[in-house]
Structures are given as C-alpha cells and as structure tokens.
Amino acid sequence: MEEIILYSTHCAKCKILEFKLKQQGIEFKEVTDIEIMTRKGFMSVPMLETKGIIMNFAQANKWINERVTK
C-alpha cells in the first residue's frame, strides 16, 4: 500500500483535502510540523505526497477526484 502524506496547517484548503481524502476512504498520514515542511521547501500548504511525488492543492484535488473508491 502506498503511503500518502498530507502536509497541513489546518487552513481552509487543508481541511478540504482532508475531507476529500476521508470521503474517498483514502488512508493518509498528516504532518503538521512547520519545520518539516520548511525543510522540504514548501512555500504553501496543503501539499500531498505519494510515491515520491509532491502535489500542490490543485494537483492533489485532481488526484483525489481521479481515484476509484474501494
């Protein structure tokens, strides 16, 4: 199973992605540590990471929408 990480500060967009992930039944780990996000070079959140690919809000939203509910 692929590990999915949501980098979040619980902002409005972060909450949208969290809701959509849960709605689709996609298991994910949430990281809220700003220091970790800064080290990764993130200038904004939310970011979603899976299989070494990091997606911004728009990309992550599209990725979630394309997922098939299990």
PyMOL Python script that loads the backbone (N, CA, C, O; Angstrom):
from pymol import cmd

cmd.read_pdbstr("""\
ATOM      1  N   MET A   1       0.842  -1.196   0.000  1.00  0.00           N
ATOM      2  CA  MET A   1       0.000   0.000   0.000  1.00  0.00           C
ATOM      3  C   MET A   1       0.879   1.249   0.000  1.00  0.00           C
ATOM      4  O   MET A   1       1.848   1.344   0.753  1.00  0.00           O
ATOM      5  N   GLU A   2       0.529   2.187  -0.844  1.00  0.00           N
ATOM      6  CA  GLU A   2       1.308   3.410  -0.930  1.00  0.00           C
ATOM      7  C   GLU A   2       1.053   4.307   0.276  1.00  0.00           C
ATOM      8  O   GLU A   2      -0.072   4.405   0.764  1.00  0.00           O
ATOM      9  N   GLU A   3       2.110   4.957   0.748  1.00  0.00           N
ATOM     10  CA  GLU A   3       1.949   5.896   1.849  1.00  0.00           C
ATOM     11  C   GLU A   3       1.568   7.248   1.272  1.00  0.00           C
ATOM     12  O   GLU A   3       2.184   7.732   0.322  1.00  0.00           O
ATOM     13  N   ILE A   4       0.546   7.848   1.860  1.00  0.00           N
ATOM     14  CA  ILE A   4       0.061   9.152   1.418  1.00  0.00           C
ATOM     15  C   ILE A   4       0.206  10.099   2.599  1.00  0.00           C
ATOM     16  O   ILE A   4      -0.284   9.821   3.693  1.00  0.00           O
ATOM     17  N   ILE A   5       0.882  11.217   2.370  1.00  0.00           N
ATOM     18  CA  ILE A   5       1.118  12.181   3.435  1.00  0.00           C
ATOM     19  C   ILE A   5       0.481  13.514   3.058  1.00  0.00           C
ATOM     20  O   ILE A   5       0.724  14.057   1.980  1.00  0.00           O
ATOM     21  N   LEU A   6      -0.334  14.024   3.968  1.00  0.00           N
ATOM     22  CA  LEU A   6      -0.941  15.341   3.811  1.00  0.00           C
ATOM     23  C   LEU A   6      -0.184  16.313   4.711  1.00  0.00           C
ATOM     24  O   LEU A   6      -0.182  16.162   5.932  1.00  0.00           O
ATOM     25  N   TYR A   7       0.453  17.304   4.108  1.00  0.00           N
ATOM     26  CA  TYR A   7       1.134  18.357   4.865  1.00  0.00           C
ATOM     27  C   TYR A   7       0.129  19.477   5.043  1.00  0.00           C
ATOM     28  O   TYR A   7      -0.366  20.044   4.069  1.00  0.00           O
ATOM     29  N   SER A   8      -0.171  19.794   6.303  1.00  0.00           N
ATOM     30  CA  SER A   8      -1.315  20.655   6.598  1.00  0.00           C
ATOM     31  C   SER A   8      -1.054  21.576   7.779  1.00  0.00           C
ATOM     32  O   SER A   8      -0.332  21.230   8.714  1.00  0.00           O
ATOM     33  N   THR A   9      -1.660  22.759   7.712  1.00  0.00           N
ATOM     34  CA  THR A   9      -1.688  23.666   8.862  1.00  0.00           C
ATOM     35  C   THR A   9      -3.140  23.855   9.319  1.00  0.00           C
ATOM     36  O   THR A   9      -3.431  24.733  10.131  1.00  0.00           O
ATOM     37  N   HIS A  10      -4.020  23.048   8.807  1.00  0.00           N
ATOM     38  CA  HIS A  10      -5.462  23.094   9.093  1.00  0.00           C
ATOM     39  C   HIS A  10      -6.126  24.358   8.541  1.00  0.00           C
ATOM     40  O   HIS A  10      -7.136  24.826   9.068  1.00  0.00           O
ATOM     41  N   CYS A  11      -5.533  24.903   7.462  1.00  0.00           N
ATOM     42  CA  CYS A  11      -6.152  26.049   6.789  1.00  0.00           C
ATOM     43  C   CYS A  11      -7.392  25.553   6.036  1.00  0.00           C
ATOM     44  O   CYS A  11      -7.687  24.358   6.031  1.00  0.00           O
ATOM     45  N   ALA A  12      -8.097  26.462   5.414  1.00  0.00           N
ATOM     46  CA  ALA A  12      -9.330  26.085   4.708  1.00  0.00           C
ATOM     47  C   ALA A  12      -9.062  25.059   3.604  1.00  0.00           C
ATOM     48  O   ALA A  12      -9.784  24.068   3.496  1.00  0.00           O
ATOM     49  N   LYS A  13      -8.029  25.287   2.783  1.00  0.00           N
ATOM     50  CA  LYS A  13      -7.716  24.342   1.710  1.00  0.00           C
ATOM     51  C   LYS A  13      -7.244  23.000   2.275  1.00  0.00           C
ATOM     52  O   LYS A  13      -7.549  21.942   1.724  1.00  0.00           O
ATOM     53  N   CYS A  14      -6.496  23.059   3.382  1.00  0.00           N
ATOM     54  CA  CYS A  14      -6.033  21.821   4.026  1.00  0.00           C
ATOM     55  C   CYS A  14      -7.236  20.980   4.465  1.00  0.00           C
ATOM     56  O   CYS A  14      -7.263  19.764   4.279  1.00  0.00           O
ATOM     57  N   LYS A  15      -8.219  21.650   5.044  1.00  0.00           N
ATOM     58  CA  LYS A  15      -9.417  20.949   5.521  1.00  0.00           C
ATOM     59  C   LYS A  15     -10.201  20.342   4.357  1.00  0.00           C
ATOM     60  O   LYS A  15     -10.794  19.272   4.494  1.00  0.00           O
ATOM     61  N   ILE A  16     -10.202  21.026   3.215  1.00  0.00           N
ATOM     62  CA  ILE A  16     -10.895  20.491   2.034  1.00  0.00           C
ATOM     63  C   ILE A  16     -10.245  19.187   1.594  1.00  0.00           C
ATOM     64  O   ILE A  16     -10.933  18.193   1.358  1.00  0.00           O
ATOM     65  N   LEU A  17      -8.907  19.192   1.482  1.00  0.00           N
ATOM     66  CA  LEU A  17      -8.221  17.965   1.064  1.00  0.00           C
ATOM     67  C   LEU A  17      -8.418  16.857   2.081  1.00  0.00           C
ATOM     68  O   LEU A  17      -8.649  15.707   1.707  1.00  0.00           O
ATOM     69  N   GLU A  18      -8.331  17.189   3.363  1.00  0.00           N
ATOM     70  CA  GLU A  18      -8.539  16.183   4.406  1.00  0.00           C
ATOM     71  C   GLU A  18      -9.933  15.568   4.279  1.00  0.00           C
ATOM     72  O   GLU A  18     -10.085  14.349   4.352  1.00  0.00           O
ATOM     73  N   PHE A  19     -10.937  16.401   4.091  1.00  0.00           N
ATOM     74  CA  PHE A  19     -12.310  15.923   3.936  1.00  0.00           C
ATOM     75  C   PHE A  19     -12.440  15.000   2.728  1.00  0.00           C
ATOM     76  O   PHE A  19     -13.039  13.927   2.811  1.00  0.00           O
ATOM     77  N   LYS A  20     -11.866  15.438   1.598  1.00  0.00           N
ATOM     78  CA  LYS A  20     -11.979  14.647   0.374  1.00  0.00           C
ATOM     79  C   LYS A  20     -11.267  13.300   0.505  1.00  0.00           C
ATOM     80  O   LYS A  20     -11.778  12.282   0.038  1.00  0.00           O
ATOM     81  N   LEU A  21     -10.090  13.289   1.136  1.00  0.00           N
ATOM     82  CA  LEU A  21      -9.369  12.028   1.350  1.00  0.00           C
ATOM     83  C   LEU A  21     -10.225  11.072   2.181  1.00  0.00           C
ATOM     84  O   LEU A  21     -10.363   9.895   1.846  1.00  0.00           O
ATOM     85  N   LYS A  22     -10.793  11.590   3.263  1.00  0.00           N
ATOM     86  CA  LYS A  22     -11.637  10.750   4.137  1.00  0.00           C
ATOM     87  C   LYS A  22     -12.888  10.295   3.393  1.00  0.00           C
ATOM     88  O   LYS A  22     -13.298   9.141   3.518  1.00  0.00           O
ATOM     89  N   GLN A  23     -13.495  11.191   2.621  1.00  0.00           N
ATOM     90  CA  GLN A  23     -14.709  10.872   1.867  1.00  0.00           C
ATOM     91  C   GLN A  23     -14.456   9.727   0.888  1.00  0.00           C
ATOM     92  O   GLN A  23     -15.324   8.877   0.688  1.00  0.00           O
ATOM     93  N   GLN A  24     -13.272   9.701   0.281  1.00  0.00           N
ATOM     94  CA  GLN A  24     -12.917   8.656  -0.682  1.00  0.00           C
ATOM     95  C   GLN A  24     -12.368   7.402  -0.004  1.00  0.00           C
ATOM     96  O   GLN A  24     -12.058   6.419  -0.677  1.00  0.00           O
ATOM     97  N   GLY A  25     -12.245   7.432   1.324  1.00  0.00           N
ATOM     98  CA  GLY A  25     -11.720   6.274   2.036  1.00  0.00           C
ATOM     99  C   GLY A  25     -10.229   6.067   1.815  1.00  0.00           C
ATOM    100  O   GLY A  25      -9.733   4.945   1.924  1.00  0.00           O
ATOM    101  N   ILE A  26      -9.512   7.145   1.504  1.00  0.00           N
ATOM    102  CA  ILE A  26      -8.078   7.071   1.269  1.00  0.00           C
ATOM    103  C   ILE A  26      -7.347   7.275   2.591  1.00  0.00           C
ATOM    104  O   ILE A  26      -7.476   8.326   3.219  1.00  0.00           O
ATOM    105  N   GLU A  27      -6.591   6.284   3.008  1.00  0.00           N
ATOM    106  CA  GLU A  27      -5.837   6.389   4.252  1.00  0.00           C
ATOM    107  C   GLU A  27      -4.628   7.287   4.033  1.00  0.00           C
ATOM    108  O   GLU A  27      -3.953   7.200   3.008  1.00  0.00           O
ATOM    109  N   PHE A  28      -4.365   8.146   5.004  1.00  0.00           N
ATOM    110  CA  PHE A  28      -3.248   9.070   4.886  1.00  0.00           C
ATOM    111  C   PHE A  28      -2.689   9.412   6.254  1.00  0.00           C
ATOM    112  O   PHE A  28      -3.351   9.259   7.280  1.00  0.00           O
ATOM    113  N   LYS A  29      -1.453   9.880   6.238  1.00  0.00           N
ATOM    114  CA  LYS A  29      -0.786  10.361   7.443  1.00  0.00           C
ATOM    115  C   LYS A  29      -0.757  11.878   7.327  1.00  0.00           C
ATOM    116  O   LYS A  29      -0.512  12.422   6.250  1.00  0.00           O
ATOM    117  N   GLU A  30      -1.006  12.552   8.430  1.00  0.00           N
ATOM    118  CA  GLU A  30      -0.993  14.013   8.404  1.00  0.00           C
ATOM    119  C   GLU A  30       0.256  14.531   9.112  1.00  0.00           C
ATOM    120  O   GLU A  30       0.587  14.096  10.215  1.00  0.00           O
ATOM    121  N   VAL A  31       0.941  15.466   8.460  1.00  0.00           N
ATOM    122  CA  VAL A  31       2.106  16.115   9.048  1.00  0.00           C
ATOM    123  C   VAL A  31       1.767  17.592   9.214  1.00  0.00           C
ATOM    124  O   VAL A  31       1.420  18.271   8.248  1.00  0.00           O
ATOM    125  N   THR A  32       1.870  18.088  10.459  1.00  0.00           N
ATOM    126  CA  THR A  32       1.556  19.484  10.740  1.00  0.00           C
ATOM    127  C   THR A  32       2.779  20.255  11.234  1.00  0.00           C
ATOM    128  O   THR A  32       2.669  21.421  11.613  1.00  0.00           O
ATOM    129  N   ASP A  33       3.935  19.609  11.229  1.00  0.00           N
ATOM    130  CA  ASP A  33       5.170  20.218  11.710  1.00  0.00           C
ATOM    131  C   ASP A  33       5.713  21.194  10.656  1.00  0.00           C
ATOM    132  O   ASP A  33       6.166  20.780   9.589  1.00  0.00           O
ATOM    133  N   ILE A  34       5.660  22.484  10.972  1.00  0.00           N
ATOM    134  CA  ILE A  34       6.101  23.532  10.043  1.00  0.00           C
ATOM    135  C   ILE A  34       7.578  23.361   9.680  1.00  0.00           C
ATOM    136  O   ILE A  34       7.979  23.611   8.544  1.00  0.00           O
ATOM    137  N   GLU A  35       8.376  22.936  10.649  1.00  0.00           N
ATOM    138  CA  GLU A  35       9.804  22.755  10.410  1.00  0.00           C
ATOM    139  C   GLU A  35      10.063  21.717   9.312  1.00  0.00           C
ATOM    140  O   GLU A  35      10.921  21.913   8.452  1.00  0.00           O
ATOM    141  N   ILE A  36       9.315  20.619   9.353  1.00  0.00           N
ATOM    142  CA  ILE A  36       9.450  19.574   8.328  1.00  0.00           C
ATOM    143  C   ILE A  36       9.062  20.142   6.960  1.00  0.00           C
ATOM    144  O   ILE A  36       9.749  19.904   5.967  1.00  0.00           O
ATOM    145  N   MET A  37       7.975  20.883   6.918  1.00  0.00           N
ATOM    146  CA  MET A  37       7.513  21.462   5.653  1.00  0.00           C
ATOM    147  C   MET A  37       8.523  22.468   5.105  1.00  0.00           C
ATOM    148  O   MET A  37       8.758  22.524   3.898  1.00  0.00           O
ATOM    149  N   THR A  38       9.115  23.256   5.989  1.00  0.00           N
ATOM    150  CA  THR A  38      10.124  24.239   5.580  1.00  0.00           C
ATOM    151  C   THR A  38      11.350  23.532   5.009  1.00  0.00           C
ATOM    152  O   THR A  38      11.884  23.953   3.983  1.00  0.00           O
ATOM    153  N   ARG A  39      11.803  22.457   5.668  1.00  0.00           N
ATOM    154  CA  ARG A  39      12.952  21.693   5.186  1.00  0.00           C
ATOM    155  C   ARG A  39      12.686  21.099   3.805  1.00  0.00           C
ATOM    156  O   ARG A  39      13.611  20.951   3.006  1.00  0.00           O
ATOM    157  N   LYS A  40      11.434  20.759   3.521  1.00  0.00           N
ATOM    158  CA  LYS A  40      11.078  20.202   2.213  1.00  0.00           C
ATOM    159  C   LYS A  40      10.945  21.302   1.157  1.00  0.00           C
ATOM    160  O   LYS A  40      10.777  21.015  -0.028  1.00  0.00           O
ATOM    161  N   GLY A  41      11.021  22.551   1.591  1.00  0.00           N
ATOM    162  CA  GLY A  41      10.963  23.671   0.653  1.00  0.00           C
ATOM    163  C   GLY A  41       9.565  24.145   0.320  1.00  0.00           C
ATOM    164  O   GLY A  41       9.381  24.892  -0.641  1.00  0.00           O
ATOM    165  N   PHE A  42       8.577  23.728   1.091  1.00  0.00           N
ATOM    166  CA  PHE A  42       7.194  24.137   0.807  1.00  0.00           C
ATOM    167  C   PHE A  42       7.017  25.618   1.137  1.00  0.00           C
ATOM    168  O   PHE A  42       7.419  26.090   2.200  1.00  0.00           O
ATOM    169  N   MET A  43       6.412  26.325   0.209  1.00  0.00           N
ATOM    170  CA  MET A  43       6.114  27.744   0.407  1.00  0.00           C
ATOM    171  C   MET A  43       4.639  27.955   0.735  1.00  0.00           C
ATOM    172  O   MET A  43       4.230  29.048   1.129  1.00  0.00           O
ATOM    173  N   SER A  44       3.844  26.896   0.566  1.00  0.00           N
ATOM    174  CA  SER A  44       2.420  26.970   0.867  1.00  0.00           C
ATOM    175  C   SER A  44       1.924  25.569   1.216  1.00  0.00           C
ATOM    176  O   SER A  44       2.607  24.573   0.975  1.00  0.00           O
ATOM    177  N   VAL A  45       0.754  25.516   1.774  1.00  0.00           N
ATOM    178  CA  VAL A  45       0.093  24.248   2.079  1.00  0.00           C
ATOM    179  C   VAL A  45      -1.335  24.358   1.583  1.00  0.00           C
ATOM    180  O   VAL A  45      -1.807  25.472   1.358  1.00  0.00           O
ATOM    181  N   PRO A  46      -2.027  23.281   1.406  1.00  0.00           N
ATOM    182  CA  PRO A  46      -1.614  21.910   1.664  1.00  0.00           C
ATOM    183  C   PRO A  46      -0.750  21.351   0.530  1.00  0.00           C
ATOM    184  O   PRO A  46      -0.780  21.823  -0.606  1.00  0.00           O
ATOM    185  N   MET A  47       0.004  20.343   0.889  1.00  0.00           N
ATOM    186  CA  MET A  47       0.764  19.560  -0.079  1.00  0.00           C
ATOM    187  C   MET A  47       0.428  18.101   0.197  1.00  0.00           C
ATOM    188  O   MET A  47       0.217  17.710   1.345  1.00  0.00           O
ATOM    189  N   LEU A  48       0.380  17.313  -0.844  1.00  0.00           N
ATOM    190  CA  LEU A  48       0.094  15.891  -0.717  1.00  0.00           C
ATOM    191  C   LEU A  48       1.250  15.138  -1.352  1.00  0.00           C
ATOM    192  O   LEU A  48       1.668  15.458  -2.465  1.00  0.00           O
ATOM    193  N   GLU A  49       1.766  14.144  -0.651  1.00  0.00           N
ATOM    194  CA  GLU A  49       2.900  13.376  -1.165  1.00  0.00           C
ATOM    195  C   GLU A  49       2.540  11.901  -1.241  1.00  0.00           C
ATOM    196  O   GLU A  49       1.982  11.339  -0.299  1.00  0.00           O
ATOM    197  N   THR A  50       2.861  11.280  -2.365  1.00  0.00           N
ATOM    198  CA  THR A  50       2.680   9.852  -2.540  1.00  0.00           C
ATOM    199  C   THR A  50       3.663   9.353  -3.593  1.00  0.00           C
ATOM    200  O   THR A  50       3.850   9.991  -4.629  1.00  0.00           O
ATOM    201  N   LYS A  51       4.273   8.236  -3.329  1.00  0.00           N
ATOM    202  CA  LYS A  51       5.248   7.636  -4.253  1.00  0.00           C
ATOM    203  C   LYS A  51       6.338   8.625  -4.656  1.00  0.00           C
ATOM    204  O   LYS A  51       6.799   8.610  -5.797  1.00  0.00           O
ATOM    205  N   GLY A  52       6.752   9.487  -3.721  1.00  0.00           N
ATOM    206  CA  GLY A  52       7.810  10.448  -4.003  1.00  0.00           C
ATOM    207  C   GLY A  52       7.363  11.647  -4.813  1.00  0.00           C
ATOM    208  O   GLY A  52       8.176  12.511  -5.143  1.00  0.00           O
ATOM    209  N   ILE A  53       6.078  11.712  -5.140  1.00  0.00           N
ATOM    210  CA  ILE A  53       5.536  12.834  -5.915  1.00  0.00           C
ATOM    211  C   ILE A  53       4.831  13.791  -4.956  1.00  0.00           C
ATOM    212  O   ILE A  53       3.996  13.381  -4.150  1.00  0.00           O
ATOM    213  N   ILE A  54       5.180  15.066  -5.058  1.00  0.00           N
ATOM    214  CA  ILE A  54       4.563  16.074  -4.198  1.00  0.00           C
ATOM    215  C   ILE A  54       3.624  16.914  -5.046  1.00  0.00           C
ATOM    216  O   ILE A  54       3.998  17.427  -6.101  1.00  0.00           O
ATOM    217  N   MET A  55       2.386  17.045  -4.557  1.00  0.00           N
ATOM    218  CA  MET A  55       1.348  17.767  -5.295  1.00  0.00           C
ATOM    219  C   MET A  55       0.851  18.963  -4.499  1.00  0.00           C
ATOM    220  O   MET A  55       0.686  18.888  -3.282  1.00  0.00           O
ATOM    221  N   ASN A  56       0.613  20.065  -5.198  1.00  0.00           N
ATOM    222  CA  ASN A  56       0.007  21.226  -4.543  1.00  0.00           C
ATOM    223  C   ASN A  56      -1.504  20.992  -4.446  1.00  0.00           C
ATOM    224  O   ASN A  56      -1.994  19.919  -4.799  1.00  0.00           O
ATOM    225  N   PHE A  57      -2.228  21.986  -3.973  1.00  0.00           N
ATOM    226  CA  PHE A  57      -3.663  21.821  -3.748  1.00  0.00           C
ATOM    227  C   PHE A  57      -4.408  21.397  -5.014  1.00  0.00           C
ATOM    228  O   PHE A  57      -5.189  20.446  -4.988  1.00  0.00           O
ATOM    229  N   ALA A  58      -4.167  22.101  -6.120  1.00  0.00           N
ATOM    230  CA  ALA A  58      -4.892  21.800  -7.361  1.00  0.00           C
ATOM    231  C   ALA A  58      -4.562  20.404  -7.875  1.00  0.00           C
ATOM    232  O   ALA A  58      -5.454  19.660  -8.283  1.00  0.00           O
ATOM    233  N   GLN A  59      -3.288  20.055  -7.855  1.00  0.00           N
ATOM    234  CA  GLN A  59      -2.870  18.730  -8.313  1.00  0.00           C
ATOM    235  C   GLN A  59      -3.432  17.632  -7.412  1.00  0.00           C
ATOM    236  O   GLN A  59      -3.900  16.600  -7.892  1.00  0.00           O
ATOM    237  N   ALA A  60      -3.380  17.868  -6.103  1.00  0.00           N
ATOM    238  CA  ALA A  60      -3.884  16.879  -5.145  1.00  0.00           C
ATOM    239  C   ALA A  60      -5.386  16.705  -5.296  1.00  0.00           C
ATOM    240  O   ALA A  60      -5.894  15.585  -5.230  1.00  0.00           O
ATOM    241  N   ASN A  61      -6.088  17.790  -5.496  1.00  0.00           N
ATOM    242  CA  ASN A  61      -7.541  17.747  -5.685  1.00  0.00           C
ATOM    243  C   ASN A  61      -7.881  16.893  -6.904  1.00  0.00           C
ATOM    244  O   ASN A  61      -8.783  16.057  -6.852  1.00  0.00           O
ATOM    245  N   LYS A  62      -7.153  17.111  -8.000  1.00  0.00           N
ATOM    246  CA  LYS A  62      -7.369  16.339  -9.223  1.00  0.00           C
ATOM    247  C   LYS A  62      -7.051  14.860  -8.984  1.00  0.00           C
ATOM    248  O   LYS A  62      -7.796  13.987  -9.430  1.00  0.00           O
ATOM    249  N   TRP A  63      -5.945  14.576  -8.279  1.00  0.00           N
ATOM    250  CA  TRP A  63      -5.527  13.207  -7.990  1.00  0.00           C
ATOM    251  C   TRP A  63      -6.606  12.484  -7.170  1.00  0.00           C
ATOM    252  O   TRP A  63      -6.944  11.335  -7.455  1.00  0.00           O
ATOM    253  N   ILE A  64      -7.139  13.163  -6.157  1.00  0.00           N
ATOM    254  CA  ILE A  64      -8.193  12.552  -5.329  1.00  0.00           C
ATOM    255  C   ILE A  64      -9.432  12.285  -6.172  1.00  0.00           C
ATOM    256  O   ILE A  64     -10.028  11.212  -6.077  1.00  0.00           O
ATOM    257  N   ASN A  65      -9.822  13.257  -6.998  1.00  0.00           N
ATOM    258  CA  ASN A  65     -11.016  13.102  -7.828  1.00  0.00           C
ATOM    259  C   ASN A  65     -10.906  11.962  -8.808  1.00  0.00           C
ATOM    260  O   ASN A  65     -11.919  11.374  -9.187  1.00  0.00           O
ATOM    261  N   GLU A  66      -9.680  11.631  -9.232  1.00  0.00           N
ATOM    262  CA  GLU A  66      -9.475  10.548 -10.203  1.00  0.00           C
ATOM    263  C   GLU A  66      -9.379   9.171  -9.547  1.00  0.00           C
ATOM    264  O   GLU A  66      -9.381   8.157 -10.246  1.00  0.00           O
ATOM    265  N   ARG A  67      -9.297   9.121  -8.238  1.00  0.00           N
ATOM    266  CA  ARG A  67      -9.163   7.859  -7.526  1.00  0.00           C
ATOM    267  C   ARG A  67     -10.486   7.075  -7.584  1.00  0.00           C
ATOM    268  O   ARG A  67     -11.571   7.656  -7.582  1.00  0.00           O
ATOM    269  N   VAL A  68     -10.367   5.781  -7.632  1.00  0.00           N
ATOM    270  CA  VAL A  68     -11.561   4.923  -7.607  1.00  0.00           C
ATOM    271  C   VAL A  68     -11.825   4.541  -6.156  1.00  0.00           C
ATOM    272  O   VAL A  68     -10.924   4.056  -5.470  1.00  0.00           O
ATOM    273  N   THR A  69     -13.033   4.751  -5.689  1.00  0.00           N
ATOM    274  CA  THR A  69     -13.395   4.375  -4.329  1.00  0.00           C
ATOM    275  C   THR A  69     -13.373   2.862  -4.207  1.00  0.00           C
ATOM    276  O   THR A  69     -13.948   2.148  -5.029  1.00  0.00           O
ATOM    277  N   LYS A  70     -12.705   2.388  -3.175  1.00  0.00           N
ATOM    278  CA  LYS A  70     -12.609   0.943  -2.959  1.00  0.00           C
ATOM    279  C   LYS A  70     -13.790   0.424  -2.198  1.00  0.00           C
ATOM    280  O   LYS A  70     -13.872  -0.775  -1.929  1.00  0.00           O
TER     281      LYS A  70
END
""", "prot")
cmd.dss("prot")
cmd.show_as("cartoon", "prot")
cmd.util.cbc("prot")
cmd.orient("prot")
